[in-house]
Amino acid sequence: MSKPKDPAPKKPDDDEEEADAPEDDKPMSFWDHLEELRSRVVRSLLALIVGASVAWYYKEKLLAFIYKPFHDSWMAEHVPNDPTLNFKSPADVFTAYFNLSLIAGLVAASPFMFFQLWSFIAPGLYAKEKRLVIPFVFCSTVLFIGGAYVGYLTAFPITFGYFLSMSGDVEGIVKVTPTIMMDEYIGFVIKLLLAFGAIFEIPILATFLARVGMLTHKKMIRWARYYVFIAFFVAAVVTPPEWTSQLVMAVPACLLYGVSIGLVYLFQTKEAVAAELEREKEEREEKERKEKDEKVVAKSKA
């Protein structure tokens, strides 16, 4: 009777491969993914509703908070009369407060919503990547809120000061008086806050793409000039037509891109780097081949 064969000894790398393999690696159909997405979206919406409901209770304090930079700019520019917010119809006040509460609820619910986003992505990630869930949620939240607050402290005073500086007497015959509508003011403020919050998420997005093998620091360096152009273009669209406020948005965006290059260098995968090197080698060989062919053609014509 022959002896049963001993199982093949495990190679040292096998344990690493098992540790790196995706957890819960079960095949999911398109409908399973759709159901998972629906579940995450519903939970995020519920969190948003709860956050907006709490924010509605503090709506007057929130309005006073976002109105302060405008009030200070009004006083600094010595605009006649007291600063006020106006509305055209009774419903405008409710709509303005609703939008303000909704955005405040979005900020309050952002940690939970970032966690839902990560949980939706997580099944396709490796075990070591899933351990980044807490840092991802924490950093995403801090950067989003921090970016919005930086905009509040820097861009708001410059923006409102620029706009209000255009009021007053013109040539002694026309008096330009600011009449600020409440809903339009809140909409303008929300746009700026979201823009600054989104810009500060660049390092998190770049780090994530590097961890999943979609991005390398060399790619980011090649794309830098295009990014700088886009950053200044977006700043010109979002902010007033005044170079100081545009720099306040574009310069941090460019600096964060530089920080992202460093983070990508630290967290990029070996496979992505190897593929990038192989691509560069092929491009180099192709260029040398073309140059050689051009020399041969030039000699033949001579």
C-alpha positions in Angstrom: 0.0 0.0 0.0 1.6 3.2 -1.1 2.1 6.0 1.4 0.0 9.1 0.9 2.0 11.9 -0.5 2.9 14.8 1.8 1.4 18.1 0.9 3.8 20.3 -1.0 5.6 22.6 1.3 4.5 26.2 1.3 6.8 28.7 -0.1 7.6 31.8 2.1 5.9 34.0 -0.5 2.6 32.0 -0.3 1.7 33.4 3.1 2.3 36.9 1.8 0.1 36.3 -1.2 -2.7 34.9 1.0 -2.4 37.9 3.4 -2.5 40.2 0.4 -5.4 38.5 -1.3 -8.8 40.2 -1.3 -11.0 39.2 1.7 -14.5 37.9 1.0 -13.4 37.4 -2.6 -16.8 36.1 -3.7 -18.1 36.7 -7.3 -20.8 39.4 -7.4 -23.2 39.9 -10.3 -24.1 43.3 -11.8 -27.3 43.2 -9.8 -25.4 42.4 -6.6 -23.2 45.4 -7.1 -26.3 47.6 -7.9 -28.0 46.4 -4.7 -24.9 47.1 -2.7 -24.7 50.6 -4.2 -28.4 51.2 -3.5 -27.9 50.2 0.1 -24.9 52.5 0.6 -26.7 55.4 -1.1 -29.8 55.0 1.1 -27.7 55.0 4.3 -25.8 58.1 3.2 -29.1 59.9 2.4 -30.5 58.9 5.8 -27.3 60.3 7.5 -27.7 63.5 5.4 -31.3 63.9 6.5 -30.4 63.5 10.1 -27.5 66.0 9.8 -29.7 68.5 7.9 -32.4 68.2 10.6 -30.0 69.0 13.3 -28.5 71.9 11.2 -32.1 73.3 10.7 -32.3 73.7 14.5 -29.2 75.9 14.4 -30.0 77.7 11.1 -29.8 81.2 12.5 -26.4 80.6 14.0 -25.2 79.1 10.8 -26.4 82.1 8.8 -24.7 84.5 11.2 -21.5 82.5 10.9 -21.3 82.6 7.1 -22.6 86.2 7.0 -19.8 87.5 9.2 -17.1 87.9 6.5 -19.6 89.9 4.4 -20.5 92.1 7.3 -16.9 92.8 8.1 -16.1 93.5 4.4 -19.1 95.9 4.3 -17.7 97.8 7.3 -14.2 97.8 6.0 -15.3 99.3 2.6 -17.4 101.9 4.5 -20.5 101.2 2.4 -23.4 103.5 3.5 -26.2 102.1 5.7 -26.1 98.8 7.6 -25.5 95.5 5.8 -28.7 93.4 5.3 -29.9 90.3 3.5 -33.1 90.7 1.5 -35.7 88.4 0.0 -38.3 88.9 -2.8 -40.9 86.4 -1.6 -41.7 84.7 1.7 -40.7 81.3 0.3 -37.2 82.6 -0.5 -36.4 82.6 3.2 -37.4 79.0 3.7 -35.5 77.9 0.6 -32.4 79.7 1.7 -32.5 78.2 5.2 -33.2 74.8 3.7 -30.2 74.9 1.4 -28.0 76.1 4.2 -29.1 73.3 6.5 -28.6 70.8 3.7 -25.0 71.8 3.2 -24.3 71.9 6.9 -25.9 68.4 7.2 -23.6 67.2 4.3 -20.6 68.4 6.2 -21.8 66.8 9.5 -22.6 63.5 7.8 -19.4 63.5 5.7 -17.5 61.0 7.9 -20.3 58.5 7.7 -20.7 59.1 3.9 -17.0 58.6 3.3 -17.2 55.4 5.3 -20.0 54.2 3.1 -18.0 55.0 0.0 -15.0 53.1 1.3 -17.2 50.1 2.3 -18.6 50.0 -1.3 -15.1 49.9 -2.7 -13.6 47.7 0.0 -14.7 44.2 -1.4 -12.4 44.6 -4.3 -9.4 45.6 -2.2 -6.7 43.6 -0.5 -6.7 43.0 3.2 -3.8 45.4 3.9 -5.6 48.1 1.9 -8.8 47.6 3.9 -6.9 48.6 7.1 -6.7 52.1 5.7 -10.5 52.7 6.2 -10.1 54.6 9.4 -7.3 56.9 8.1 -9.2 57.4 4.9 -12.4 58.5 6.6 -10.6 60.7 9.1 -8.3 62.4 6.5 -11.1 62.8 4.0 -13.3 64.5 6.6 -10.5 66.7 8.0 -9.3 67.8 4.6 -12.8 68.6 3.3 -13.8 70.6 6.3 -10.3 72.2 6.6 -10.4 73.2 2.9 -13.9 74.8 3.3 -12.6 76.7 6.4 -9.5 77.9 4.6 -11.8 79.3 1.9 -13.9 80.9 4.6 -10.9 82.6 6.2 -9.1 83.7 3.0 -11.3 83.8 -0.1 -14.4 85.2 1.5 -12.9 88.5 2.8 -11.1 89.1 -0.5 -14.2 88.2 -2.6 -16.7 90.3 -0.7 -14.2 93.2 -0.4 -13.7 93.2 -4.1 -17.5 93.2 -4.9 -18.4 95.8 -2.3 -15.6 98.1 -3.5 -17.5 98.6 -6.7 -20.4 100.3 -4.8 -20.7 104.0 -4.0 -20.9 107.2 -6.1 -19.9 106.9 -9.8 -18.8 110.2 -11.4 -21.0 112.1 -8.9 -24.2 111.3 -10.8 -24.9 107.5 -10.2 -25.1 105.9 -6.8 -24.4 102.1 -6.8 -26.0 100.5 -3.8 -25.7 96.8 -2.9 -28.9 94.9 -2.3 -28.0 91.4 -1.4 -30.6 88.7 -1.7 -30.5 86.0 1.0 -30.9 83.0 -1.3 -28.4 84.2 -3.8 -25.9 85.0 -1.0 -26.2 81.5 0.5 -25.9 79.9 -2.9 -22.7 81.8 -3.7 -21.2 80.9 -0.3 -22.1 77.3 -0.7 -20.4 77.1 -4.1 -17.2 78.6 -2.7 -17.2 76.3 0.3 -17.7 73.1 -1.7 -15.1 74.2 -4.2 -12.4 74.6 -1.5 -13.5 71.4 0.2 -13.2 69.4 -3.0 -9.8 70.9 -3.8 -8.4 69.7 -0.5 -9.5 66.1 -1.3 -6.9 65.8 -4.0 -4.2 64.1 -1.8 -6.7 61.5 -0.6 -7.9 60.7 -4.2 -4.3 60.5 -5.5 -3.2 58.2 -2.6 -6.2 55.9 -3.2 -5.5 55.6 -6.9 -1.8 54.9 -6.2 -2.7 52.1 -3.7 -4.9 50.4 -6.3 -2.2 50.6 -9.0 -3.8 53.2 -11.2 -1.4 56.1 -10.5 2.4 56.7 -10.2 4.4 59.7 -9.3 5.9 59.9 -12.8 2.4 60.1 -14.3 1.5 62.9 -11.9 4.7 64.8 -12.8 3.9 64.5 -16.6 0.4 65.7 -16.0 1.5 68.7 -13.7 1.3 71.4 -16.4 -2.2 70.3 -17.5 -3.3 70.3 -13.9 -1.9 73.8 -13.2 -3.8 75.1 -16.3 -7.1 73.4 -15.1 -6.6 74.7 -11.5 -6.3 78.3 -12.7 -9.2 77.9 -15.1 -11.5 76.5 -12.4 -10.4 79.3 -10.0 -11.2 81.9 -12.7 -14.7 80.4 -13.1 -15.6 79.9 -9.5 -14.1 83.0 -8.0 -14.7 86.7 -8.9 -12.8 88.2 -11.9 -10.0 89.5 -9.6 -6.6 87.9 -9.6 -6.1 87.9 -5.8 -9.1 85.7 -5.1 -8.2 83.4 -8.0 -4.7 82.9 -6.6 -6.2 82.1 -3.2 -7.9 79.1 -4.8 -5.4 78.1 -7.5 -2.2 78.3 -5.4 -3.4 75.9 -2.7 -4.6 73.5 -5.4 -1.2 73.5 -7.0 0.6 73.0 -3.6 -1.7 70.1 -2.8 -0.9 68.6 -6.1 2.8 68.7 -5.2 2.0 67.1 -1.8 0.0 64.4 -3.7 3.0 63.6 -5.8 5.0 62.9 -2.7 2.2 60.7 -1.2 1.9 58.8 -4.5 5.6 58.1 -4.5 5.3 56.6 -1.0 2.1 54.5 -1.6 2.4 53.5 -5.3 2.5 49.8 -6.0 5.6 48.0 -7.4 3.5 46.6 -10.3 2.4 50.1 -11.4 6.0 51.4 -11.2 7.3 48.4 -13.2 4.6 48.9 -15.8 5.5 52.6 -16.0 9.2 51.8 -16.5 8.3 49.2 -19.2 6.2 51.8 -21.0 9.0 54.4 -20.8 11.5 51.8 -22.2 9.2 51.0 -25.1 8.8 54.7 -25.9 12.5 55.2 -25.8 13.1 52.3 -28.1 10.4 53.5 -30.5 12.0 57.0 -30.5 15.5 55.5 -31.2 14.0 53.4 -34.0 12.4 56.4 -35.6 15.6 58.4 -35.4 17.6 55.6 -36.9 15.1 55.2 -39.8 15.2 59.0 -40.4 19.0 58.8 -40.6 18.9 56.0 -43.0 16.4 57.9 -45.2 18.6 61.0 -45.1 21.7 59.0 -46.1 19.9 57.4 -49.0 18.7 60.8 -50.3 22.2 62.2 -50.0 
